[in-house]
Amino acid sequence: MKYRIYVFGTGGQTDLGTYEPDETIFCLDWLLLEQKTKEVVMAIEVNEEDNIEFPALLYLGNLADYEDFKRYLSNQDEVRITKQFRKRRW
């Protein structure tokens, strides 16, 4: 599973890219813990095999939410498969 990271600020939406779980943790640690961003951050779970995208994290300034998400990414035994939301192909 990969994760796409978006930052929503006064200048609009910025796509920071799509990452593997360990890269996602590294990027979010830097953004949230080191830079202490005040902007809204969203991580989207991307399942390329089934063409599914699902919001996995909406960070609004509460570090406990990020710690839960980080624990979820670190736990390889926990598997969450979302089959309900499929991207439409135009």
matplotlib code that plots the C-alpha trace (Angstrom):
import matplotlib.pyplot as plt

x = [0.0, 1.2, 0.2, -0.2, 0.3, -1.5, -1.0, -3.8, -2.6, -3.5, -2.0, -4.2, -3.5, 0.0, 0.6, 3.9, 3.9, 3.1, 5.3, 5.8, 4.7, 8.2, 8.8, 5.4, 6.4, 9.7, 8.0, 5.2, 7.7, 9.7, 6.6, 4.6, 7.3, 10.3, 8.6, 5.6, 3.3, 0.1, -1.5, -4.0, -2.3, -4.1, -2.7, -4.6, -4.2, -3.6, -4.3, -3.1, -4.0, -7.7, -7.7, -8.9, -8.0, -9.2, -8.5, -6.4, -5.3, -6.7, -4.3, -5.8, -3.1, -3.8, -0.6, -2.5, -4.2, -0.8, 0.6, -2.3, -1.7, 2.0, 1.3, -1.0, 1.7, 4.3, 2.2, 2.6, 0.2, -2.8, -4.3, -7.1, -8.6, -11.1, -13.2, -16.0, -14.5, -13.3, -11.9, -13.8, -11.8, -12.9]
y = [0.0, 3.5, 6.9, 10.2, 13.3, 16.6, 19.9, 22.5, 26.0, 29.6, 29.1, 26.2, 22.4, 21.0, 17.4, 16.2, 12.9, 9.2, 7.1, 3.7, 3.4, 3.9, 6.9, 8.3, 8.2, 9.9, 12.7, 13.3, 13.2, 16.0, 18.0, 17.6, 17.1, 19.0, 21.8, 22.0, 22.9, 24.7, 23.6, 20.8, 17.6, 14.7, 11.2, 9.2, 5.4, 4.4, 0.8, 0.8, -2.9, -2.3, 1.4, 2.6, 5.7, 6.2, 9.0, 7.5, 10.6, 14.1, 16.0, 19.2, 19.8, 16.9, 14.9, 12.0, 11.4, 11.3, 8.9, 6.5, 6.7, 6.2, 3.1, 1.8, 2.2, 0.6, -2.5, -4.9, -7.5, -5.2, -5.3, -2.9, -3.6, -1.1, -2.4, 0.2, 3.3, 2.9, 5.7, 6.2, 5.9, 8.5]
z = [0.0, -0.8, 0.7, -1.0, 1.1, 0.7, 2.6, 2.6, 3.4, 2.6, -0.9, -1.7, -1.9, -2.4, -3.4, -1.7, -3.5, -3.0, -0.7, 0.8, 4.5, 5.9, 3.6, 4.7, 8.3, 7.5, 5.5, 8.1, 11.0, 9.3, 8.4, 11.7, 14.4, 13.1, 11.1, 13.4, 10.5, 11.3, 8.1, 7.5, 6.3, 4.6, 3.8, 1.2, 1.1, -2.5, -3.6, -7.3, -7.8, -7.2, -8.3, -4.8, -2.9, 0.7, 3.2, 6.0, 8.0, 8.4, 10.6, 12.1, 14.8, 17.2, 17.5, 19.0, 15.6, 13.9, 16.5, 15.9, 12.1, 12.7, 14.8, 12.0, 9.4, 11.6, 12.4, 9.4, 10.8, 10.6, 7.2, 6.1, 2.7, 1.4, -1.4, -1.3, -3.0, -6.5, -8.6, -11.8, -15.0, -17.5]

ax = plt.figure().add_subplot(projection="3d")
ax.plot(x, y, z, "-o")
ax.set_aspect("equal")
plt.show()
